[in-house]
Amino acid sequence: MFKKITAATLAAALVAPGFAMAETMDANDDGLVSMSEFQTMYPDLGADIFSIIDTNADGALSEDEIEAARATGTLPEAPTDD
């Protein structure tokens, strides 16, 4: 039982940071990040970067696309208001 709980906790910890990022970017809470939502979070990144990240070319970024872009360095960490 302990191993199952530990594995589930570890899996949640690994997924949570990316999920929080997409959730923060997803202002209308539809599960996808539109170009306008993307530009609100990343005003210095243009449509060209959005298009690179949008690998299925549906005009919105999914959690998987955001995570893949972060993993490859195409999308930096979210800017902070420090």
DSSP file (Angstrom, degrees, kcal/mol; ACC not computed):
  #  RESIDUE AA STRUCTURE BP1 BP2  ACC     N-H-->O    O-->H-N    N-H-->O    O-->H-N    TCO  KAPPA ALPHA  PHI   PSI    X-CA   Y-CA   Z-CA
    1    1 A M     >        0   0    0      0, 0.0     4,-2.1     0, 0.0     5,-0.2   0.000 360.0 360.0 360.0 -43.3    0.0    0.0    0.0
    2    2 A F  H  >  +     0   0    0      1,-0.2     4,-2.7     2,-0.2     5,-0.2   0.893 360.0  53.0 -59.6 -41.0    2.8    2.4    0.9
    3    3 A K  H  > S+     0   0    0      1,-0.2     4,-2.5     2,-0.2    -1,-0.2   0.887 108.4  50.3 -63.4 -38.5    4.5    1.9   -2.5
    4    4 A K  H  > S+     0   0    0      2,-0.2     4,-2.2     1,-0.2    -1,-0.2   0.916 112.7  45.8 -65.5 -43.1    1.2    2.7   -4.3
    5    5 A I  H  X S+     0   0    0     -4,-2.1     4,-2.5     2,-0.2    -2,-0.2   0.919 113.8  49.1 -66.2 -43.4    0.7    5.9   -2.3
    6    6 A T  H  X S+     0   0    0     -4,-2.7     4,-2.6     2,-0.2    -2,-0.2   0.919 111.8  48.5 -62.9 -44.2    4.4    6.9   -2.8
    7    7 A A  H  X S+     0   0    0     -4,-2.5     4,-2.5     1,-0.2    -1,-0.2   0.911 112.6  48.1 -63.1 -42.4    4.2    6.3   -6.6
    8    8 A A  H  X S+     0   0    0     -4,-2.2     4,-2.2     2,-0.2    -1,-0.2   0.897 112.3  49.2 -65.7 -40.1    1.0    8.3   -6.9
    9    9 A T  H  X S+     0   0    0     -4,-2.5     4,-2.1     2,-0.2    -2,-0.2   0.912 112.1  48.2 -65.3 -42.8    2.4   11.1   -4.9
   10   10 A L  H  X S+     0   0    0     -4,-2.6     4,-2.0     2,-0.2    -2,-0.2   0.918 111.1  50.2 -64.1 -44.1    5.6   11.2   -7.0
   11   11 A A  H  X S+     0   0    0     -4,-2.5     4,-1.7     1,-0.2    -2,-0.2   0.912 111.0  49.1 -61.5 -42.7    3.6   11.1  -10.2
   12   12 A A  H  X S+     0   0    0     -4,-2.2     4,-2.4     1,-0.2    -1,-0.2   0.889 109.7  52.2 -64.4 -39.3    1.4   14.0   -9.1
   13   13 A A  H  < S+     0   0    0     -4,-2.1    -1,-0.2     1,-0.2    -2,-0.2   0.859 109.6  49.1 -66.1 -35.3    4.5   16.0   -8.1
   14   14 A L  H  < S+     0   0    0     -4,-2.0     4,-0.4     1,-0.2    -1,-0.2   0.836 118.0  39.1 -72.8 -32.4    6.1   15.6  -11.5
   15   15 A V  H  X S+     0   0    0     -4,-1.7     4,-2.1    -5,-0.2     3,-0.4   0.804  99.9  75.6 -86.3 -32.2    2.9   16.6  -13.4
   16   16 A A  H  X S+     0   0    0     -4,-2.4     4,-2.7     1,-0.2     5,-0.2   0.841  88.4  55.0 -55.9 -44.5    1.8   19.4  -11.1
   17   17 A P  H  > S+     0   0    0      0, 0.0     4,-1.5     0, 0.0    -1,-0.2   0.927 113.2  41.8 -60.2 -44.0    4.3   22.1  -12.1
   18   18 A G  H  > S+     0   0    0     -4,-0.4     4,-2.3    -3,-0.4     5,-0.2   0.891 113.7  52.9 -67.1 -39.9    3.4   21.9  -15.8
   19   19 A F  H  X S+     0   0    0     -4,-2.1     4,-2.6     1,-0.2    -1,-0.2   0.916 107.7  51.0 -62.2 -43.2   -0.3   21.7  -15.1
   20   20 A A  H  X S+     0   0    0     -4,-2.7     4,-2.1    -5,-0.2    -1,-0.2   0.874 108.6  53.5 -62.5 -36.5   -0.1   24.8  -13.0
   21   21 A M  H  X S+     0   0    0     -4,-1.5     4,-2.0    -5,-0.2    -2,-0.2   0.955 112.2  41.6 -63.6 -51.6    1.6   26.6  -15.8
   22   22 A A  H  X S+     0   0    0     -4,-2.3     4,-2.1     1,-0.2    -2,-0.2   0.892 113.3  54.4 -64.8 -38.3   -1.0   25.8  -18.4
   23   23 A E  H  < S+     0   0    0     -4,-2.6    -1,-0.2    -5,-0.2    -2,-0.2   0.887 108.5  49.5 -62.8 -38.4   -3.8   26.4  -15.9
   24   24 A T  H  < S+     0   0    0     -4,-2.1    -1,-0.2     1,-0.2    -2,-0.2   0.880 113.7  45.5 -66.7 -39.4   -2.3   29.9  -15.3
   25   25 A M  H  < S+     0   0    0     -4,-2.0     2,-1.7     1,-0.2    -2,-0.2   0.784  95.0  82.0 -73.9 -28.0   -2.1   30.6  -19.0
   26   26 A D    ><  +     0   0    0     -4,-2.1     3,-1.2     1,-0.2    -1,-0.2  -0.561  55.5 171.4 -83.4  80.3   -5.6   29.3  -19.7
   27   27 A A  T 3  S+     0   0    0     -2,-1.7    -1,-0.2     1,-0.3     6,-0.1   0.819  76.5  45.1 -64.0 -34.5   -7.6   32.4  -18.7
   28   28 A N  T 3  S-     0   0    0      4,-0.2    -1,-0.3    -3,-0.2    -2,-0.1   0.419 104.4-129.1 -93.4   3.3  -11.0   31.1  -19.9
   29   29 A D    <   +     0   0    0     -3,-1.2    -2,-0.1    -6,-0.2     4,-0.1   0.834  65.1 133.5  58.9  38.6  -10.5   27.7  -18.4
   30   30 A D  S    S-     0   0    0      2,-0.4    -1,-0.1     0, 0.0     3,-0.1   0.393  78.4-107.3 -98.4   3.4  -11.3   25.7  -21.6
   31   31 A G  S    S+     0   0    0      1,-0.3    32,-0.4    -5,-0.1     2,-0.3   0.432  93.0  82.5  88.7  -1.5   -8.2   23.4  -21.3
   32   32 A L  S    S-     0   0    0     30,-0.1     2,-0.6    -9,-0.1    -2,-0.4  -0.926  72.8-128.9-132.6 157.5   -6.4   25.1  -24.1
   33   33 A V  B     -A   61   0A   0     28,-2.2    28,-2.7    -2,-0.3    -7,-0.1  -0.935  25.0-155.1-111.1 116.7   -4.2   28.2  -24.4
   34   34 A S     >  -     0   0    0     -2,-0.6     4,-2.6    26,-0.2     5,-0.2  -0.281  32.8-101.3 -80.6 170.6   -5.1   30.5  -27.3
   35   35 A M  H  > S+     0   0    0     24,-0.5     4,-2.6     1,-0.2     5,-0.2   0.905 124.0  50.0 -59.2 -43.1   -2.8   33.0  -29.0
   36   36 A S  H  > S+     0   0    0      2,-0.2     4,-1.4     1,-0.2    -1,-0.2   0.894 111.7  47.6 -66.3 -38.7   -4.2   35.9  -26.9
   37   37 A E  H  > S+     0   0    0      2,-0.2     4,-1.5     1,-0.2    -1,-0.2   0.904 112.3  51.0 -65.7 -40.3   -3.7   33.9  -23.7
   38   38 A F  H  X S+     0   0    0     -4,-2.6     4,-2.9     1,-0.2    -2,-0.2   0.920 109.6  49.1 -61.4 -45.9   -0.2   33.0  -24.7
   39   39 A Q  H  < S+     0   0    0     -4,-2.6    -1,-0.2     1,-0.2    -2,-0.2   0.767 104.7  59.2 -70.4 -24.5    0.7   36.6  -25.5
   40   40 A T  H  < S+     0   0    0     -4,-1.4    -1,-0.2    -5,-0.2    -2,-0.2   0.908 115.6  35.1 -65.6 -40.8   -0.7   37.8  -22.2
   41   41 A M  H  < S+     0   0    0     -4,-1.5    -2,-0.2     1,-0.2    -1,-0.2   0.850 133.8  27.7 -80.1 -36.3    1.8   35.5  -20.4
   42   42 A Y    ><  +     0   0    0     -4,-2.9     3,-1.6    -5,-0.2    -1,-0.2  -0.651  65.0 166.7-127.2  73.2    4.6   35.9  -23.0
   43   43 A P  T 3  S+     0   0    0      0, 0.0    -1,-0.1     0, 0.0    -4,-0.1   0.734  77.8  56.2 -63.9 -21.0    4.3   39.4  -24.6
   44   44 A D  T 3  S+     0   0    0      2,-0.1     2,-0.5    -5,-0.0    -5,-0.1   0.558  92.1  82.0 -87.9  -7.9    7.8   39.2  -26.1
   45   45 A L  S <  S-     0   0    0     -3,-1.6    -3,-0.1    -7,-0.1     2,-0.1  -0.839  70.6-152.2-100.1 134.3    7.1   35.9  -28.0
   46   46 A G     >  -     0   0    0     -2,-0.5     4,-1.9     1,-0.0     3,-0.5  -0.170  34.0 -83.3 -98.0-171.9    5.3   36.2  -31.3
   47   47 A A  H  > S+     0   0    0      1,-0.2     4,-2.6     2,-0.2     5,-0.2   0.768 121.2  64.6 -63.0 -28.7    3.1   34.1  -33.5
   48   48 A D  H  > S+     0   0    0      2,-0.2     4,-1.6     1,-0.2    -1,-0.2   0.916 105.7  42.7 -64.0 -42.1    6.1   32.3  -35.0
   49   49 A I  H  > S+     0   0    0     -3,-0.5     4,-2.4     2,-0.2     5,-0.2   0.915 112.6  53.8 -68.9 -42.6    6.9   30.8  -31.6
   50   50 A F  H  X S+     0   0    0     -4,-1.9     4,-2.4     1,-0.2    -2,-0.2   0.918 108.8  50.0 -55.6 -44.5    3.2   30.0  -30.9
   51   51 A S  H  < S+     0   0    0     -4,-2.6    -1,-0.2     1,-0.2     6,-0.2   0.862 108.9  51.4 -64.5 -37.0    3.1   28.2  -34.3
   52   52 A I  H  < S+     0   0    0     -4,-1.6    -1,-0.2     1,-0.2    -2,-0.2   0.917 113.3  44.6 -64.7 -42.9    6.2   26.1  -33.5
   53   53 A I  H  < S+     0   0    0     -4,-2.4     2,-2.2     1,-0.2    -2,-0.2   0.859  97.9  75.8 -69.5 -35.8    4.7   25.1  -30.2
   54   54 A D    ><  +     0   0    0     -4,-2.4     3,-1.7    -5,-0.2    -1,-0.2  -0.483  62.1 170.3 -78.3  74.4    1.3   24.3  -31.8
   55   55 A T  T 3  S+     0   0    0     -2,-2.2    -1,-0.2     1,-0.3    -2,-0.1   0.733  73.6  48.0 -65.9 -25.0    2.5   21.1  -33.3
   56   56 A N  T 3  S-     0   0    0      4,-0.2    -1,-0.3    -3,-0.2    -2,-0.1   0.414 102.8-132.9 -95.6   3.4   -1.0   19.9  -34.4
   57   57 A A    <   +     0   0    0     -3,-1.7    -2,-0.1    -6,-0.2     4,-0.1   0.818  62.5 134.5  53.5  39.3   -1.8   23.4  -35.9
   58   58 A D  S    S-     0   0    0      2,-0.4    -1,-0.1     0, 0.0     3,-0.1   0.423  76.1-110.0 -95.9   1.7   -5.2   23.6  -34.3
   59   59 A G  S    S+     0   0    0      1,-0.2   -24,-0.5    -5,-0.2     2,-0.3   0.564  90.9  77.8  84.5   8.5   -4.7   27.2  -33.2
   60   60 A A  S    S-     0   0    0    -26,-0.1     2,-0.5   -25,-0.1    -2,-0.4  -0.986  75.2-121.9-146.4 153.2   -4.5   26.4  -29.5
   61   61 A L  B     -A   33   0A   0    -28,-2.7   -28,-2.2    -2,-0.3     2,-0.2  -0.851  23.0-155.8-101.7 128.2   -1.8   25.0  -27.2
   62   62 A S     >  -     0   0    0     -2,-0.5     4,-2.3   -30,-0.2     5,-0.2  -0.463  34.4-103.4 -89.5 169.0   -2.6   21.8  -25.2
   63   63 A E  H  > S+     0   0    0    -32,-0.4     4,-2.6     1,-0.2     5,-0.2   0.901 123.4  52.4 -57.0 -42.9   -0.9   20.8  -22.0
   64   64 A D  H  > S+     0   0    0      1,-0.2     4,-2.4     2,-0.2    -1,-0.2   0.897 109.1  48.7 -63.3 -41.2    1.2   18.3  -23.9
   65   65 A E  H  > S+     0   0    0      2,-0.2     4,-2.2     1,-0.2    -1,-0.2   0.898 112.3  48.7 -66.2 -40.2    2.4   20.9  -26.5
   66   66 A I  H  X S+     0   0    0     -4,-2.3     4,-2.2     2,-0.2    -2,-0.2   0.933 113.0  47.1 -64.8 -46.3    3.3   23.3  -23.7
   67   67 A E  H  X S+     0   0    0     -4,-2.6     4,-2.3     1,-0.2    -2,-0.2   0.896 111.9  50.1 -63.9 -40.6    5.3   20.7  -21.8
   68   68 A A  H  X S+     0   0    0     -4,-2.4     4,-1.8     1,-0.2     6,-0.2   0.907 110.9  49.8 -64.0 -41.1    7.1   19.5  -25.0
   69   69 A A  H  X>S+     0   0    0     -4,-2.2     6,-1.8     1,-0.2     5,-1.5   0.872 111.8  48.0 -66.5 -36.9    8.0   23.1  -25.8
   70   70 A R  H  <5S+     0   0    0     -4,-2.2     3,-0.5     4,-0.2    -1,-0.2   0.885 109.6  53.5 -69.1 -38.0    9.4   23.6  -22.3
   71   71 A A  H  <5S+     0   0    0     -4,-2.3    -2,-0.2     1,-0.2    -1,-0.2   0.848 112.7  43.0 -66.0 -34.2   11.3   20.4  -22.4
   72   72 A T  H  <5S-     0   0    0     -4,-1.8    -1,-0.2    -5,-0.1    -2,-0.2   0.542 114.6-114.5 -88.8  -7.2   13.0   21.4  -25.7
   73   73 A G  T  <5S+     0   0    0     -4,-0.7    -3,-0.2    -3,-0.5    -4,-0.1   0.494  84.9 118.7  87.0   3.7   13.7   25.0  -24.5
   74   74 A T  S   <S+     0   0    0     -5,-1.5    -4,-0.2    -6,-0.2    -5,-0.1   0.871  78.0  41.9 -67.6 -36.5   11.4   26.5  -27.1
   75   75 A L  S    S-     0   0    0     -6,-1.8    -2,-0.3    -9,-0.2    -1,-0.2  -0.956  85.2-144.7-115.0 119.4    9.2   27.9  -24.3
   76   76 A P        -     0   0    0      0, 0.0    -6,-0.0     0, 0.0    -2,-0.0  -0.205  36.6 -76.9 -73.6 170.8   10.9   29.5  -21.3
   77   77 A E        -     0   0    0      1,-0.1     3,-0.1    -7,-0.1     0, 0.0  -0.237  67.5 -79.5 -58.5 157.2    9.7   29.3  -17.7
   78   78 A A        -     0   0    0      1,-0.1    -1,-0.1    -3,-0.1   -36,-0.1  -0.357  52.0-108.7 -61.5 137.5    6.8   31.6  -17.0
   79   79 A P        -     0   0    0      0, 0.0     2,-0.3     0, 0.0    -1,-0.1  -0.357  34.3-142.3 -64.6 149.1    7.9   35.2  -16.3
   80   80 A T        -     0   0    0     -3,-0.1     2,-0.0    -2,-0.0    -3,-0.0  -0.768  14.2-127.9-112.3 160.8    7.7   36.3  -12.7
   81   81 A D              0   0    0     -2,-0.3    -1,-0.0     1,-0.2     0, 0.0  -0.179 360.0 360.0 -98.1  39.8    6.7   39.7  -11.3
   82   82 A D              0   0    0     -2,-0.0    -1,-0.2     0, 0.0     0, 0.0   0.487 360.0 360.0 -72.5 360.0    9.7   40.0   -9.1
